[in-house]
Amino acid sequence: MELIEQIKNDLKQNLSERRYEHSIGVMEMCGELAKIYNVDVDTAMLAGILHDNAKEMSPEELIKYVDDNNINITEVERINTKVLHGKVGADIAKKKYGVSKQVQQAIEYHTTTNPNMTTLDKIVYVSDKIELTRKSDTYDIEEERKLAKTDLDSAVILIINSNIKSLIEKDKLISPESIETRNKLMIEKIKSNNN
């Protein structure tokens, strides 16, 4: 896909080597999971390569971008500016590369999740956490990788659970969307187990 090649060149210029390698890893994992869950592979890879395009912006740059572009954010996001790279990155991807709404949404939701996530959104969220260059002492990354290939919703729940535990231990704010997403997926699992 020509657009992906153009984006790779742009990101190579604008991101640190580590962030660029991570973006390539997420793109590849998105492609792999897209095949398993019958999602368009090119669309998934496009969302994957672009998911962190705003990640290395400073907190001041993120807030300025949000304010200048009239992007709605919550009080939690204004305080915890790190998560804003999802919303900012989605806006940049739309304006710079003309990506579809579904790609935009996948980029936006990869930080805080959302109870209305599509399969594509879940693939990008999970791929960000399990791509092969990622290492973790905090999370059971091997379990997450295994689960991602057999039960995407369970992988999302496991990752959210790990994130929430970590945020509590660090005395950080938790995005309400993460809790809502977890609860919705848990309710769906409970209902399907009762049928």
C-alpha positions as CSV (number, residue, x, y, z in Angstrom):
1,M,0.0,0.0,0.0
2,E,1.5,3.2,-1.2
3,L,0.1,5.4,1.6
4,I,1.7,3.1,4.3
5,E,5.1,3.6,2.6
6,Q,4.7,7.3,2.6
7,I,3.6,7.3,6.3
8,K,6.6,5.1,7.2
9,N,9.0,7.6,5.5
10,D,7.3,10.5,7.4
11,L,7.4,8.7,10.7
12,K,11.0,7.7,10.3
13,Q,11.8,11.5,10.0
14,N,9.6,12.6,12.9
15,L,9.7,9.8,15.6
16,S,12.5,8.5,17.7
17,E,14.0,5.2,16.4
18,R,12.4,3.3,19.3
19,R,8.9,4.8,18.7
20,Y,9.3,4.1,14.9
21,E,10.2,0.4,15.5
22,H,7.3,0.1,17.9
23,S,4.9,1.6,15.3
24,I,6.2,-0.9,12.7
25,G,5.7,-3.7,15.3
26,V,2.1,-2.6,15.9
27,M,1.4,-2.4,12.2
28,E,2.6,-5.9,11.7
29,M,0.7,-7.3,14.7
30,C,-2.5,-5.5,13.5
31,G,-2.1,-7.2,10.1
32,E,-1.7,-10.6,11.9
33,L,-4.7,-10.1,14.1
34,A,-6.8,-8.7,11.3
35,K,-6.4,-12.0,9.4
36,I,-7.6,-13.9,12.4
37,Y,-10.7,-11.7,13.1
38,N,-11.7,-11.1,9.5
39,V,-10.9,-7.3,9.4
40,D,-9.4,-5.7,6.3
41,V,-5.7,-6.1,6.7
42,D,-4.7,-2.9,4.9
43,T,-7.1,-0.8,7.1
44,A,-5.7,-2.5,10.3
45,M,-2.1,-2.0,9.2
46,L,-2.8,1.7,8.4
47,A,-4.3,2.3,11.8
48,G,-1.4,0.4,13.4
49,I,1.4,2.4,11.7
50,L,-0.4,5.7,12.6
51,H,-1.5,4.9,16.2
52,D,1.4,6.8,17.9
53,N,2.0,9.6,15.3
54,A,1.5,12.2,18.1
55,K,3.0,10.2,20.9
56,E,6.2,12.3,21.2
57,M,4.5,15.7,21.3
58,S,5.1,17.4,24.6
59,P,2.1,17.9,27.1
60,E,2.1,21.6,26.1
61,E,2.0,20.8,22.4
62,L,-0.8,18.3,22.9
63,I,-2.9,20.8,24.9
64,K,-2.3,23.5,22.3
65,Y,-3.2,21.2,19.5
66,V,-6.4,20.2,21.3
67,D,-7.4,23.8,22.0
68,D,-6.4,25.1,18.5
69,N,-8.4,22.3,16.8
70,N,-11.5,22.3,19.1
71,I,-11.0,18.7,20.1
72,N,-13.3,17.8,23.1
73,I,-11.4,16.4,26.0
74,T,-12.3,15.4,29.5
75,E,-10.9,16.8,32.7
76,V,-9.0,13.5,33.3
77,E,-7.4,13.9,29.8
78,R,-6.5,17.5,30.5
79,I,-4.7,16.4,33.6
80,N,-3.3,13.2,32.2
81,T,-2.1,14.7,28.9
82,K,-0.2,11.5,28.0
83,V,-3.4,9.9,26.8
84,L,-4.2,12.8,24.5
85,H,-1.9,11.5,21.8
86,G,-4.8,9.2,20.7
87,K,-7.2,12.0,20.0
88,V,-4.6,14.3,18.6
89,G,-3.1,11.5,16.5
90,A,-6.5,10.6,15.0
91,D,-7.0,14.3,14.0
92,I,-3.6,14.5,12.4
93,A,-4.1,11.2,10.6
94,K,-7.4,12.5,9.1
95,K,-6.0,15.9,8.1
96,K,-2.6,14.8,6.9
97,Y,-3.4,11.4,5.3
98,G,-7.2,11.5,4.7
99,V,-7.8,8.3,6.6
100,S,-11.3,6.9,7.1
101,K,-13.4,7.5,10.2
102,Q,-12.8,3.8,11.3
103,V,-9.0,4.3,11.2
104,Q,-9.4,7.6,13.0
105,Q,-11.5,6.0,15.7
106,A,-9.0,3.1,16.1
107,I,-6.2,5.6,16.7
108,E,-8.3,7.7,19.1
109,Y,-9.4,4.7,21.2
110,H,-6.0,3.0,21.5
111,T,-5.2,5.0,24.6
112,T,-8.3,5.0,26.9
113,T,-10.4,2.4,25.0
114,N,-14.2,3.0,24.6
115,P,-17.3,0.8,25.4
116,N,-18.3,1.1,21.7
117,M,-15.0,-0.3,20.3
118,T,-15.2,-2.2,17.0
119,T,-13.1,-5.2,16.2
120,L,-10.6,-3.0,14.4
121,D,-10.4,-0.7,17.5
122,K,-9.7,-3.7,19.7
123,I,-7.0,-5.0,17.3
124,V,-5.1,-1.7,17.4
125,Y,-5.5,-1.5,21.2
126,V,-4.2,-5.0,21.8
127,S,-1.5,-4.8,19.1
128,D,-0.1,-1.7,20.8
129,K,0.5,-3.7,24.0
130,I,1.7,-7.0,22.6
131,E,3.8,-6.2,19.5
132,L,6.9,-8.2,19.4
133,T,9.5,-5.5,20.3
134,R,7.5,-4.9,23.6
135,K,8.9,-6.2,26.8
136,S,7.3,-6.0,30.2
137,D,8.1,-7.0,33.8
138,T,4.8,-5.5,34.9
139,Y,2.4,-7.3,32.6
140,D,2.0,-11.0,31.6
141,I,2.8,-10.1,28.0
142,E,3.1,-13.7,26.8
143,E,-0.4,-14.5,28.2
144,E,-1.7,-11.3,26.5
145,R,-0.1,-12.4,23.2
146,K,-1.6,-15.9,23.4
147,L,-5.1,-14.7,24.3
148,A,-5.0,-12.1,21.5
149,K,-5.0,-14.8,18.9
150,T,-7.9,-16.8,20.4
151,D,-10.2,-14.4,22.3
152,L,-9.8,-10.7,21.5
153,D,-12.3,-9.5,24.1
154,S,-10.6,-11.5,26.9
155,A,-7.2,-10.0,25.8
156,V,-8.7,-6.5,26.0
157,I,-10.1,-7.2,29.5
158,L,-6.7,-8.7,30.6
159,I,-4.8,-5.6,29.4
160,I,-7.3,-3.1,30.9
161,N,-7.1,-5.0,34.2
162,S,-3.3,-4.8,34.2
163,N,-3.4,-1.1,33.3
164,I,-5.9,-0.3,36.1
165,K,-3.8,-2.2,38.6
166,S,-0.6,-0.4,37.5
167,L,-2.4,3.0,37.6
168,I,-3.7,2.4,41.1
169,E,-0.2,1.4,42.3
170,K,1.2,4.6,40.8
171,D,-1.6,6.7,42.3
172,K,-2.7,7.9,38.8
173,L,-6.0,8.8,37.4
174,I,-8.0,6.1,35.5
175,S,-10.0,7.1,32.4
176,P,-13.7,6.3,33.0
177,E,-13.8,4.9,29.4
178,S,-11.5,2.1,30.4
179,I,-13.7,1.0,33.3
180,E,-16.8,1.3,31.1
181,T,-15.2,-0.8,28.4
182,R,-14.1,-3.4,30.8
183,N,-17.6,-3.6,32.4
184,K,-19.3,-3.8,29.0
185,L,-17.1,-6.6,27.9
186,M,-17.4,-8.4,31.2
187,I,-21.2,-8.2,31.0
188,E,-21.2,-9.6,27.5
189,K,-19.0,-12.5,28.7
190,I,-21.2,-13.2,31.7
191,K,-24.4,-13.2,29.4
192,S,-22.8,-15.5,26.8
193,N,-21.6,-17.9,29.5
194,N,-25.2,-18.0,30.9
195,N,-26.7,-19.0,27.5
